[in-house]
Each structure stands twice: as structure tokens, then as C-alpha cells.
Amino acid sequence: MSELKVSISGIRGIWADSLNLQNILNYTKAFAGYIAKIGGKRVLLGRDARPTGHLIANYVASILNAYGIDVIDADIIPTPTVLLGVRKLNFDGGIIITASHNPVEWNALKFVKKGGIFFGEKELKSILSFVQKNIKEKPYSKVGSYLKDNSIEELHIKTILENIPFKTIQKKRFKVILDPINSAGSKITEKLLKKLGCSVFMVNGEMNGRFKRGAEPTPANLKHLPSLIKKLKADVAFAQDPDADRLVIADEKGNVLSEELTLALAIDYVLSKKNGNVVINLSTSSLCEWIANRYNSKCIRTKVGEANVVEGIIRHRATIGGEGNGGVIYPGINCARDSLAGIALILSLLAERNKTVSEIVKDYPVFTIRKEKMEFKGDLSTKLKEIEKCFPAKIDERDGLRLEWEEKGKKIWLHIRTSNTEPVIRIIGESEDEKILKNSIEEIKKIIRG
């Protein structure tokens, strides 16, 4: 049996294996206990389109109702839309049924707290404390109510339009290709783009949960876009993951950009309007720091995970933040990774500067980033101590091990950590010198293999 992943990224596993009806009951009941403890009553429910989503959603709603919680079910809807809905409509919490970028056989419960942000490590412990408690069902006269309502979709679009120069975008009449991977971003993102005056060509647009490409929107999974862009003479292409919190861009020449450039472009636009602190995680490209420096803004790093970055954004009153996996967090719209907000910000950048994506990106320095993962069973802390001794580096141990140093006049950083979402170790590194980076990562992999 595979391992059930329990972290700030959700209760995540493979359906009918590590994720089953029993542990869905246990963790949903625990969430109901937490909601009751804070005096809450109303919960917003949403999901992505994967095939197990409807049955898990129905089960979760029934469990919550049994414990006296009223449920509004938004059905198939992006994760950031649920987060925005919890905040704007003053829900006491939310549950999103999605395994985000994981393959289709995975699913998860993601818990949202009042205010519309994910549970951090402390709050998650509070929920987990209820797992073993005996929580009694409510009598028939006090069970919760259930209502289907996806009107938060329009609220999300309205909030975005209120915070961008939409008339400037409309005048450009952009031709856009959208790949929402047959899931939650399909309808709402098309609606947003049309309100922005774009002509939209959809690929993988049917919202049936049968993913026709790899779930993670990376260049390796988007090889179908270059020929489409050239054929349609599109200005830009956008690709999302199944719950539409991540975004990847392809330029007008058919080049699928690194997911790291999504956040960089959004930061560039936002800081050109208002400088301020930027918060990113320990695994995000140094390009974001370079852009922040250009606008005399400070760039602060946090542990990996949306909840950690959002916590940093709030603490440092940041203007913008995010993660290098294509996750743009712009608190002016939504304090969550939000692909729709990212699309709006990037179209604003293109419209106001009257430049193409490639023209903007060519002015950025080139950093080589490598992202690798490997299976490992054993004591990782011992291996990290061994790795630490091999490099003359500045050390950060907040989230696994991050090393940063200079070699031959070139900066390099490496980050080794256990994944929050998969049973693997992630090794991410970046440098201006590709050879040094490659050799360093191979040395680390050799140490881990033992």
C-alpha cells in the first residue's frame, strides 16, 4: 500500500489504496470537530474534475451534515475560487477535494480556515488532535443543510476585473490558447478571458477529469502547444493544473517557458505599479530576487508550501509572492496561488508595455534550474548532514537543507527536502553555470543513494 501524505498540502493519497472511505471519514470528522470548536457552522466545498471527486464530495458533505455543519457545494471549481469564496462570503472554513498536480489516480482533502487561507502547521495539528476523539453525530433535528451553488465563480471573475486595467487588455484583442487539462479551470478561465476581450482557443477543455496530458503544467507535458501557437498565430498560451492554482505560459513564438517565469512576470508587473516586499519559497528561482532588486524591493524566502508562503506574505505585508511551480499569489486579488489572477496580471503586463512575452523575457538574466526527485527510505537527516559537509555553503535548515555559495564567480543554490505531496525527496538547484549545477546535483544523488 502507498503512503497517505498528511501535511499542510492536504490529506493526499491514491484512491482505493492509501486514500479510502475510512480515512476520509476520520479526517472529515476531525475537521467537523475543529469547526464546532471555533463556533463555526458553514463550510464551502469544491473539487476538481477527476473521476473520484464526485463520490468523495458527496461523502464529505454527508459526514459534515451528520455533525451539524451546513455545506454549500460549489461542485467543480478552481481551488483559488474556493479560497476567495471562504474569505469574501465569510464561511467558517472550506474543504477542497483535489490532488492538484498529482496524477489522476490521486485525490486529497485540502482544509481551508476562516479567512480563506490554507491551514498552516499549527492549525493542522489542531485538526489532527480530533482524529482519535469520539465525536457524536447530531440528532435528526440538528443535522446540517446542503445546497449546491457555484455563484462564487462570478465573484472570482468580478474581483479580478476590479483589480486590473481590463479596458487596456480589451483593446489589445489578444488571441489566447488555453489548456485547462480537462478540469476545474476550463469554464471559469474561458469566461474570464472572454471578458478581457480575448479570442480563446481551447485545448483539453472538456471538463471530464480525463487528463489528456501530465497533470503538472511543465514544458515536458506541454509539447503539443508550440505547433498550435504557430498554426493559430496566438499571442500567448496558458496551461493550468487540475485545480487551476498553477500556471505555465508559452510565448508567441511557441516556446513553452519554465514554470519559474510565471511568477517572475507577475512580480515584474505588480512591482512596476507599487514596490514592496516579495515573498517566495526556498525552492523558487533567483530571477524573482533579481526583479525585486530592480524595483528596490526586498525578497524574503519561506519554507515550501502555499500555507507557508501566504503566512510570510501576511507577516511581511508583501505586495506579491508565490512559488516557482507556477503559483502566483497576489493579495490584491486573492491570498492564494491563483492561475486566473496570474493570467490577468500577465495580460496586463503585455498590454501596458505593448510588448510580446518573448520581448519581455529576453531582458531577464538566464538562470539554469534543475528539478529532480528520487525515492528514498531511511533517515534523511543523516544524509543531509553528510551533504552539508561537502559544500562550502551558507546553510538554511528551515525546510530540509538549502545550500548557497559561489563557485568560479558564479552563484549556486541547492535545496534538498522531503515532498509535501509525493513519497519522494526533491532536489532543486539553480546556477548561472549549468555544468557546476549538474555536477553538484549528481554528487548529492550519489550521497543519498549511499
C-alpha positions in Angstrom: 0.0 0.0 0.0 1.2 3.5 -0.8 1.7 6.1 1.9 -1.0 8.6 2.9 0.6 12.0 2.8 -0.6 14.2 5.7 0.7 17.7 5.5 -0.2 21.4 5.0 -0.7 20.4 1.4 -3.7 18.2 2.4 -4.6 14.6 3.2 -3.4 13.1 0.0 -3.2 9.6 -1.4 -4.0 7.1 -4.2 -7.7 6.3 -4.3 -8.7 2.8 -3.0 -5.2 2.4 -1.7 -3.8 4.9 0.7 -6.9 7.1 0.4 -10.1 5.3 1.3 -13.5 5.8 2.8 -12.3 5.2 6.3 -9.6 7.8 6.4 -11.8 10.3 4.5 -14.4 9.7 7.4 -11.7 10.1 10.0 -10.2 13.4 8.7 -13.6 14.9 7.7 -15.0 14.1 11.1 -11.9 15.8 12.7 -12.5 18.9 10.5 -16.1 19.0 11.7 -14.8 18.8 15.3 -12.5 21.7 14.6 -15.3 23.8 13.0 -17.5 23.1 16.0 -14.7 24.1 18.4 -14.4 27.5 16.9 -18.2 28.0 16.9 -18.5 27.6 13.2 -21.4 26.3 11.2 -21.0 27.0 7.4 -18.4 25.2 5.2 -17.8 25.8 1.5 -17.0 22.6 -0.6 -15.4 22.4 -4.0 -13.4 19.9 -6.1 -11.5 19.4 -9.3 -12.9 17.2 -12.1 -11.0 13.9 -11.5 -13.3 10.8 -11.6 -13.3 10.1 -7.8 -14.2 13.7 -7.0 -18.0 13.5 -7.1 -18.2 10.4 -4.8 -15.7 11.9 -2.3 -17.6 15.3 -2.3 -20.9 13.6 -1.7 -19.4 11.5 1.2 -17.7 14.5 2.7 -20.8 16.7 2.6 -22.8 13.9 4.2 -20.3 13.5 7.0 -20.3 17.2 7.7 -24.1 17.3 7.7 -24.1 14.4 10.2 -22.1 16.6 12.6 -24.3 19.6 12.2 -22.3 21.5 9.6 -24.1 23.4 6.8 -22.5 22.7 3.4 -22.5 24.9 0.3 -21.2 22.7 -2.6 -19.7 24.7 -5.4 -19.0 21.5 -7.3 -16.2 21.6 -9.9 -14.4 24.9 -9.2 -10.8 26.1 -9.0 -9.0 25.8 -5.6 -8.3 29.6 -5.6 -12.0 30.3 -6.2 -13.0 28.3 -3.1 -10.4 30.2 -1.0 -11.7 33.5 -2.3 -15.2 32.4 -1.6 -14.5 31.4 2.0 -12.9 34.9 2.6 -15.4 37.0 0.7 -18.6 35.2 1.9 -17.4 34.7 5.5 -17.6 31.0 5.6 -16.2 29.3 8.7 -14.0 27.0 6.6 -13.8 25.0 3.5 -12.8 21.7 2.0 -11.3 21.3 -1.5 -11.2 17.8 -2.9 -8.2 17.8 -5.2 -4.8 16.3 -5.5 -3.7 19.3 -7.6 -0.8 18.4 -9.8 -0.7 14.7 -8.8 -1.8 12.1 -11.4 -5.5 11.3 -11.9 -5.5 8.2 -9.5 -4.6 10.5 -6.6 -7.0 12.7 -4.6 -7.0 14.7 -1.4 -8.8 16.7 1.2 -7.4 20.3 1.5 -8.6 22.2 4.6 -9.3 25.9 4.4 -9.7 28.0 7.5 -11.9 31.1 8.1 -10.4 34.0 6.2 -9.8 31.9 3.1 -6.3 30.5 3.6 -4.9 27.0 4.0 -4.2 25.6 7.4 -0.6 26.0 8.5 1.3 23.5 10.5 -0.1 24.7 13.9 -3.7 24.7 12.7 -3.2 21.3 11.1 -2.1 19.8 14.4 -5.4 21.2 15.9 -7.4 19.2 13.3 -5.3 16.1 13.7 -6.0 16.2 17.5 -9.6 15.4 16.7 -8.9 12.3 14.7 -8.9 9.9 17.7 -11.7 11.7 19.5 -15.2 10.3 19.8 -17.4 13.0 18.2 -21.1 12.2 18.3 -23.4 12.7 15.3 -26.1 15.4 15.8 -29.8 14.3 16.4 -32.0 14.4 13.3 -33.3 17.9 14.2 -29.8 19.4 14.2 -28.2 17.9 11.1 -26.6 20.3 8.7 -28.2 21.6 5.5 -26.8 21.0 1.9 -27.1 23.4 -1.1 -25.4 23.4 -4.5 -24.3 26.8 -5.6 -21.4 27.8 -7.8 -22.1 31.6 -7.9 -18.6 32.2 -6.4 -17.3 31.6 -9.9 -18.7 35.1 -10.9 -17.5 36.6 -7.7 -13.9 35.5 -8.5 -14.1 37.0 -12.0 -15.6 40.2 -10.7 -12.8 40.5 -8.1 -10.1 40.1 -10.7 -11.6 42.6 -13.1 -11.9 45.2 -10.3 -8.1 45.0 -9.7 -6.6 45.1 -13.2 -6.7 47.5 -16.1 -9.2 45.3 -18.0 -10.1 48.0 -20.6 -6.5 48.3 -21.6 -6.4 44.5 -22.1 -9.7 44.5 -24.0 -8.3 47.0 -26.6 -5.4 44.5 -27.4 -7.8 41.8 -28.5 -5.3 39.1 -27.6 -5.5 35.7 -29.3 -5.1 33.1 -26.5 -4.7 29.4 -26.3 -5.9 27.8 -23.0 -5.1 24.3 -21.8 -7.0 23.6 -18.5 -6.3 19.9 -18.6 -10.0 18.8 -18.7 -10.6 20.1 -15.2 -11.6 22.9 -12.9 -10.1 25.8 -14.8 -12.0 25.1 -18.0 -15.2 27.1 -17.9 -14.2 29.9 -15.5 -10.9 30.8 -17.2 -12.6 30.8 -20.6 -15.2 33.2 -19.2 -12.5 35.5 -17.7 -10.5 35.6 -21.0 -13.6 36.5 -23.0 -14.5 39.3 -20.5 -11.0 40.6 -21.2 -11.7 40.8 -24.9 -9.6 37.8 -25.8 -10.4 35.3 -28.6 -9.9 31.9 -26.9 -8.9 28.5 -28.5 -9.4 25.7 -26.0 -7.3 22.5 -26.0 -8.1 19.8 -23.4 -11.1 21.9 -22.5 -13.8 19.3 -21.8 -14.3 19.3 -18.1 -14.5 15.5 -17.7 -11.4 14.8 -15.5 -9.8 12.5 -18.1 -6.4 14.2 -18.2 -5.0 14.1 -21.7 -1.5 15.2 -20.6 0.6 15.0 -17.5 -1.2 16.8 -14.6 1.7 19.1 -13.8 1.9 22.0 -16.3 5.6 21.8 -17.1 7.3 22.2 -20.5 7.7 18.4 -20.7 3.9 18.0 -20.5 3.1 20.8 -22.9 4.8 19.7 -26.1 1.5 20.0 -28.1 1.4 23.8 -27.6 4.3 25.0 -29.9 2.7 23.8 -33.1 -0.7 25.1 -32.1 0.6 28.6 -31.3 2.3 28.8 -34.7 -0.7 27.4 -36.5 -3.2 29.8 -34.9 -0.7 32.8 -34.6 -1.6 33.1 -31.0 -0.2 35.9 -28.8 0.2 33.7 -25.8 -0.8 30.3 -24.4 -1.8 29.4 -20.8 -1.7 26.0 -19.2 -3.2 25.1 -15.8 -3.0 22.1 -13.5 -6.2 20.2 -12.5 -7.3 22.6 -9.7 -6.1 25.7 -11.5 -3.8 27.1 -8.9 -0.7 26.7 -11.1 0.0 28.4 -14.4 2.6 28.0 -17.2 3.0 30.3 -20.2 4.1 29.7 -23.8 5.2 32.8 -25.8 4.1 33.9 -29.3 7.0 32.0 -30.9 5.8 28.7 -29.5 8.4 28.5 -26.7 6.9 26.9 -23.5 8.5 28.8 -20.7 9.8 27.4 -17.5 7.1 27.5 -14.7 9.5 29.7 -12.8 8.9 32.5 -15.3 5.2 32.7 -14.5 5.8 34.2 -11.0 8.7 36.4 -12.3 6.5 38.0 -14.9 3.7 38.7 -12.4 6.2 40.2 -10.0 7.6 42.4 -12.7 4.1 43.8 -13.4 3.0 44.3 -9.8 6.2 45.9 -8.6 6.2 48.3 -11.6 2.9 49.7 -10.1 3.8 49.5 -6.5 7.1 48.4 -4.9 7.1 46.4 -1.7 8.1 43.2 -0.2 8.1 39.9 -2.2 7.8 36.5 -0.5 8.8 33.3 -2.3 9.7 29.8 -1.1 13.2 28.3 -0.7 13.0 26.5 -4.0 12.0 29.4 -6.2 14.3 30.9 -8.9 16.7 33.7 -8.0 15.1 35.6 -11.0 12.4 36.8 -8.6 15.1 38.3 -6.4 16.7 39.9 -9.4 13.4 41.5 -10.4 12.7 42.6 -6.8 16.1 44.3 -6.6 15.4 46.1 -9.9 12.4 47.8 -8.1 14.3 48.4 -4.8 12.1 45.8 -3.1 13.1 43.1 -0.6 12.7 39.4 -1.4 12.0 37.1 1.6 12.1 33.3 1.4 9.9 30.8 3.4 9.5 27.1 3.7 7.9 25.4 0.7 4.1 25.1 0.7 1.4 27.6 -0.1 0.4 28.0 3.5 3.9 28.9 4.5 4.3 31.5 1.7 0.9 33.0 2.5 1.9 33.2 6.2 5.0 35.1 5.1 3.1 37.4 2.8 0.8 38.4 5.7 3.6 38.7 8.2 5.8 40.9 5.9 2.8 42.7 4.4 4.1 41.8 1.0 2.9 43.2 -2.3 3.1 39.9 -4.1 4.5 36.4 -3.6 4.3 32.9 -4.8 6.1 29.7 -5.6 8.2 28.7 -8.6 5.9 25.9 -9.6 3.7 28.4 -11.5 1.9 29.7 -8.3 1.2 33.4 -8.3 -0.1 34.8 -5.0 -1.3 38.4 -5.4 -3.1 39.5 -2.2 -4.6 42.5 -4.1 -6.9 39.8 -5.7 -6.6 36.6 -3.7 -4.2 35.5 -0.9 -3.7 32.1 -2.6 -2.0 30.6 -5.6 -4.3 31.7 -8.3 -3.8 30.9 -12.0 -6.7 33.2 -13.0 -5.1 36.2 -11.2 -1.8 35.2 -12.8 -3.3 35.3 -16.3 -4.8 38.7 -15.6 -1.6 40.2 -14.3 0.5 38.8 -17.3 -2.0 40.1 -19.8 -1.9 43.5 -18.0 1.9 43.4 -18.4 1.7 42.6 -22.1 -1.0 45.2 -22.8 0.5 48.1 -20.9 4.1 47.6 -22.1 2.9 46.9 -25.7 5.4 44.0 -25.9 5.2 40.3 -26.6 6.1 37.7 -24.0 9.4 36.9 -25.7 10.4 40.6 -25.9 9.9 41.0 -22.1 11.6 37.7 -21.2 14.7 38.4 -23.3 15.7 41.2 -20.9 15.9 38.8 -18.0 19.2 37.1 -17.0 19.3 33.4 -17.7 19.5 31.0 -14.7 19.6 27.3 -15.2 17.3 25.5 -12.8 17.1 21.7 -12.4 14.3 19.9 -10.5 14.8 16.2 -9.7 13.1 13.7 -7.4 14.1 10.3 -6.1 12.7 7.7 -3.9 14.4 7.2 -0.6 13.6 5.2 2.5 15.7 5.8 5.6 17.0 8.6 7.8 17.2 11.6 5.5 18.7 13.8 8.3 21.8 11.7 8.4 22.3 12.1 4.6 21.7 15.9 4.8 24.4 16.2 7.4 26.7 14.3 5.1 25.8 16.6 2.1 26.3 19.7 4.3 30.0 18.8 4.8 30.7 18.5 1.1 29.9 22.1 0.1 31.4 25.4 1.5 28.0 27.0 1.6 25.6 29.2 3.6 23.2 26.8 5.2 19.4 27.1 5.7 17.7 24.2 7.6 14.2 25.5 7.9 12.9 23.0 5.3 15.3 20.1 4.7 18.6 21.6 3.6 19.3 24.6 1.4 22.9 25.4 0.4 24.0 28.6 -1.3 27.6 29.5 -2.4 29.8 30.9 -5.2 32.0 28.8 -7.4 34.2 30.2 -10.1 32.4 33.5 -9.6 29.0 32.0 -10.2 26.3 31.8 -7.6 24.6 28.4 -7.0 22.0 27.1 -4.6 20.7 23.7 -3.9 17.6 22.6 -1.9 17.0 19.0 -0.7 13.7 18.2 1.1 11.0 15.7 1.5 8.0 16.4 -0.7 4.7 17.5 0.9 2.7 15.9 -1.9 4.5 12.8 -3.1 6.5 10.0 -1.4 9.8 11.3 -2.8 12.8 13.5 -2.0 13.0 16.7 -4.1 16.4 18.1 -5.2 16.2 21.5 -6.8 19.1 23.7 -7.7 19.9 26.8 -9.8 23.0 28.4 -11.1 24.3 30.6 -14.0 26.7 27.7 -14.7 24.9 24.6 -15.9 27.9 22.3 -15.6 28.6 23.2 -12.0 24.9 22.7 -11.2 24.7 19.3 -12.9 27.9 18.1 -11.1 26.6 19.3 -7.7 23.3 17.5 -8.1 24.9 14.3 -9.2 27.2 14.4 -6.1 24.1 14.9 -3.8 22.3 12.0 -5.5 25.3 9.8 -5.0 25.4 10.6 -1.3 21.7 9.9 -0.9 22.0 6.5 -2.7 24.8 5.7 -0.3 
